[in-house]
Amino acid sequence: MLRRRSSPSPGSDMRLVIAPDKFKGSLTAPEVAERVASGARRADPSIEVVAIPVADGGEGTLDAVLAAGFERRTAVVAGPTGEQVDAAFAVRDGEAVIEMARASGLDLLPDGRKDALGATSLGTGQLVRAALDAGCRRIVLGIGGSASTDGGAGLLQALGARFLDDAGRELPVGGGALAGLAEVDLKGLDPRLAETEITLASDVDNVLVGPSGAAAVFAPQKGASPADVTVLDAALARLVEVLAATGDALAVPAAEASSRAGAGAAGGVGFAAIALGAKRRAGIDVVLEMTGLADRLRGADAVITGEGSLDEQSLMGKTPVGVARAAAAAGVPVYAVCGRTTLSAEVVADAGFAGVRALSELEPDPERSMKNAGVLLEELAESMVRAMPVPRYDVVLRGRALIDGAFADAEIGVRAGCIARIAPAGAELDADHIVELSADEVLLPGLVDTHVHVNEPGRTEWEGFESATRAAAAGGVTTIVDMPLNSIPPTVSVAALDEKRAVADGRVFVDVGFWGGAVPGNLADLAPLHDEGVFGFKCFLLPSGVDEFPDLSVEEMRQAMAVLAGLGSMLIVHAEDAHIIEESIQAGSRDYAPFLASRPRSAEDAAIAEVIRGAVDTGVRAHILHLSNADSLGRIAAARVDGVDLSVETCPHYLTLAAEDIPAGNTAFKCCPPIREKGNRDELWRGIADGTIDFIVSDHSPSTPEMKFAGDGDFAVAWGGIASLQLGLPLVWTEARRRGLALEHVVALMAEKPAARVGLADKGRIREGSAADFVVFAPEETFTVDAAALAHRHPITPYDGRELSGVVRTTYLAGIPVEKDVPRGRLLRRAGIENGARS
């Protein structure tokens, strides 16, 4: 039942994320977060506060990642003028975060005396070495506030490089000394750098030398006179010239590195890092990723960010604007606090802020404002929170819902297509629309089907995006991943993927992702397809049934595995051994038994063994498609015990049908691998119960009636494939309940687990921050399957006339009921959304 709320209910049920940068000269970012939280709680003691101090990659970065759970480490290193300093860095799970200012910053200069020609980045390099010694092979180097203009020579010296004059003597540190550089010896460069991933967290895009270089632009801030700037610029040019003579000793040639954006950052430390192979990323993006802000925004009602001065420079990628972008992506309003602001109300609104408040409103005197920043900030935050609107949602669904693996009476608030709040029944969450579930209904997460053959473009007469996704929605499936074959062209290149996406765009009723294909001769296409967002790659170990998608030999499969292991991608395999199948050919027949004998269990088991061996040798993530043979369960379980990253799926037809019951000549039951005997079916259910089988998907494989019934009922001639996308949930639920399995278990197998395996983190579960994809399901209601009433393109199903339990009454996509004439689905990439905005 749907009814409209006319007015908000009283009271606050707010979750507030506080994600500020430092107020330079007054408060660190953690102190700002603490003060804002205190003020917010004064406004509303019941408010839930999530504090996440952040930074833009420069000063304050270390504080931000330490607050996010990194471990603090220290090392004694050279300060900017050579004096020893205790410098901190951060470590977590093999990743180190180094803030250059902690070792080579302006604030470390003795008595504040600047030394433009002599200051060095040596200490920063020593911190990098300390991180390598700590076992880190991923290093984030946050640069900013540096005292040196030495082109990163000090950093390289700390890592084993030698800088020599024309007499072969070591040069002193500092940028000025590089004018006398004659030779650079890189033979002692730390070999661990070759296996280390370095990220340069910086927004500076200056090159190393010239009018926009490190010396000309930044050295005056470090005490350089005009004459010093001339000396330093020439010295940096000399550094590039001499390093270029070292040949291929650097990951990026010196001349190329010097001209890249960011080379001039931090007095040229950017140049040295780039030459070592570092990749430059916007500092705020790096920090927000490491602090997990996007995940913490799930379920938030508002965000407060801020920094000392909110001005035009803030709009160029500083912390508040970066947080505002993340909040906008999550559909959460964002507010800012600051010491002062020079931005107009129009600019503030254009930047995405719902409001900005400054300490200067309370204390106009800058000196007193900075001195009393903490107290003033609490007062400002209290006032800001009191003025925030009461949380309100686009829709609230009330009833029995499957949350964290168990059913509970709850209220679920949806905002901007995401689950913003889950509250106990009776919380009276307010919304524009309230949905009350009936007593016989439960709310489930939208199902995720990662094995669907849509067959478009090229074979749209078989199915197509419109009919397939309508069928999916009718069956409670809100996300599908399309198989790469049966379309023309198959998805074995970026061009083919682009063509498929163009056909699908604006015509899908649920969200759609895509698999790539691994076929003979397309190894070079795998990385580009991965970069374009496919969820992994499918291959066959025997002929696929369509000429456009040939099978791989075992050796070719292993070659593909090696490539995909390097990409971190997954190979999904139709595992039947071609040689055993060839040796098992049977004469055509209307009886099912000869066809079953032509696809023996041994063929599946032998191919699965090859997949496991390949995964062991390459380390690839591997997945077995449509398991029909229960004999392989022991082999699969043993491989997992040995540490193989292996998953396996099965399908409704293997769990609900049996060879003994298939009528002669009824080729609607034909699929490959085949439906096997009742005893095998029972063993598959045991594999479901003990977790050996990871999840259940449809393997929706439709065709035209002419192909499906070709050969007048001869199983050897007819097309092999079963269309069941719309019926999966009631099919599995009907059989599962008969066997004593709970609905919670069924839904996990058909929603949460497939989503998790392919990396759809916001799908398959009802939890705060996830997509508001739901199924209103009546588990006790029964119905009789009518093939003619299904949304699939052709009325063909082996389940015609079967009575099933469980009716999908409504399917929600992003919090809105799916309508059969409004295609609101989006096209998904592996790491997010690419095409197709919902209206």
ZIJOLIN-V665415 format. One record per backbone hydrogen bond with DSSP energy under -0.5 kcal/mol. NH is the residue of the N-H (numbers start at 1). CO is the residue of the C=O. If there is no record, write none. Layout:
nh;co
NH;CO
NH;CO
//
This chain:
nh;co
3;434
5;432
16;14
16;48
17;302
18;16
18;50
19;17
19;304
21;306
23;27
24;22
26;23
27;23
32;28
33;29
34;30
35;31
36;32
37;33
38;34
39;35
40;36
41;37
42;38
43;39
44;40
47;44
48;14
49;47
50;16
51;49
52;18
52;50
54;20
61;58
64;60
65;61
66;62
67;63
68;64
69;66
70;65
71;91
73;89
75;87
77;75
77;85
79;83
82;79
85;77
87;75
87;85
89;73
90;97
91;71
92;95
95;92
96;138
97;90
98;140
100;98
100;142
102;99
103;100
104;100
105;101
106;145
108;105
109;106
112;109
113;110
114;112
119;115
120;80
124;121
125;121
126;122
127;123
128;124
129;125
130;126
131;127
132;128
133;129
134;130
135;132
136;131
137;94
138;94
139;197
140;96
141;139
141;199
142;98
142;140
143;141
143;201
147;104
149;119
151;267
153;150
156;152
157;153
158;154
159;155
160;157
161;156
162;185
164;162
164;183
165;169
168;165
171;163
175;119
176;117
177;117
178;175
179;176
180;177
181;178
182;164
183;164
185;162
186;184
189;186
190;159
193;190
194;191
195;192
196;193
197;137
198;196
199;139
200;198
200;279
201;141
201;199
202;200
202;281
208;258
213;210
214;208
215;208
216;210
217;213
218;214
219;214
219;215
220;215
221;218
222;218
222;219
223;220
224;219
229;225
230;226
231;227
232;228
233;229
234;230
235;231
236;232
237;233
238;234
239;235
240;236
241;237
242;238
243;239
244;240
245;241
245;242
246;243
247;244
249;246
250;247
251;275
252;275
257;253
258;254
259;255
259;256
260;256
260;257
262;206
263;260
264;206
265;262
267;264
268;265
269;265
269;266
270;265
271;263
272;268
273;269
274;270
275;271
276;272
277;274
278;273
279;198
281;200
286;282
287;283
288;284
289;285
290;286
291;287
292;288
292;289
293;288
296;292
297;293
298;295
300;297
301;15
302;15
303;333
304;17
305;303
305;335
307;337
308;22
310;340
311;309
314;311
315;311
315;312
316;313
317;314
318;314
322;318
323;319
324;320
325;321
326;322
327;323
328;324
329;325
330;326
331;328
332;327
333;301
334;352
335;303
336;355
337;305
338;357
339;307
339;308
340;308
342;310
343;310
348;344
349;345
350;346
351;347
352;349
353;348
354;334
355;334
357;336
359;338
360;339
361;358
362;359
363;359
366;364
369;365
370;366
371;367
372;368
373;370
376;372
377;373
378;374
379;375
380;376
381;377
382;378
383;379
384;380
385;381
386;382
387;383
388;384
388;385
393;430
394;414
395;414
396;433
397;412
398;435
399;410
401;399
401;408
402;443
403;401
403;406
404;766
406;403
408;401
410;399
410;408
411;423
412;397
413;411
413;421
414;395
415;418
418;415
419;770
420;413
420;418
421;413
423;411
425;409
427;424
432;393
433;394
434;3
435;396
436;1
436;434
437;398
437;435
441;438
442;777
443;400
444;442
444;775
446;773
447;476
448;750
449;479
450;448
452;481
453;700
454;452
459;455
462;459
463;459
464;454
468;464
469;465
470;466
471;467
472;468
473;469
474;470
475;471
475;472
476;473
477;472
478;447
478;476
479;447
480;511
481;449
482;513
483;452
488;457
491;484
492;490
497;493
498;494
499;495
500;496
501;497
502;498
503;499
504;500
505;501
507;504
511;478
512;826
513;480
515;482
516;536
517;491
518;538
519;517
522;519
525;522
526;522
526;523
527;523
528;524
529;525
530;526
531;527
532;528
533;530
534;529
535;514
537;570
538;516
539;572
541;574
544;549
549;546
552;540
557;553
558;554
559;555
560;556
561;557
562;558
563;559
564;560
565;561
566;562
567;563
568;564
569;564
571;621
572;537
572;570
573;623
574;539
575;573
576;574
577;603
578;541
581;577
582;578
583;579
584;581
585;582
595;591
596;592
597;593
598;594
598;595
599;595
599;596
603;600
604;600
605;601
606;602
607;603
608;604
609;605
610;606
611;607
612;608
613;609
614;610
615;611
616;612
617;613
618;614
619;615
621;569
622;620
622;645
623;571
624;647
625;573
625;623
627;649
630;628
632;629
633;630
636;632
637;633
638;634
639;635
640;636
641;637
642;638
643;640
644;639
646;644
647;622
649;624
650;695
654;651
655;651
655;652
656;652
657;653
659;676
661;658
662;659
663;661
665;590
666;663
667;665
669;666
670;667
681;677
682;678
683;679
684;680
685;681
686;682
687;683
688;684
689;685
690;686
691;687
691;688
692;687
693;687
694;648
694;692
695;648
696;749
697;650
699;451
700;451
701;699
701;722
702;453
708;704
709;705
710;707
712;709
714;711
715;589
715;713
717;714
718;714
719;707
721;670
721;719
722;699
724;722
727;724
728;724
731;727
732;728
733;729
734;730
735;731
736;732
737;733
738;734
739;735
739;736
740;737
741;736
746;742
747;743
748;744
749;745
750;746
751;747
752;747
753;748
755;751
756;752
757;753
758;754
759;755
759;756
760;755
761;759
763;760
767;765
769;419
770;767
771;762
772;417
773;771
774;772
774;812
775;444
776;810
777;442
777;775
778;807
779;777
781;778
783;804
785;802
787;785
789;786
790;786
790;787
796;794
800;797
801;785
802;799
804;783
805;730
806;781
807;778
809;776
809;807
810;776
812;774
813;816
814;812
815;772
816;813
818;811
819;822
822;819
824;822
825;508
827;835
828;512
828;826
829;832
830;533
832;829
834;827
835;827
//
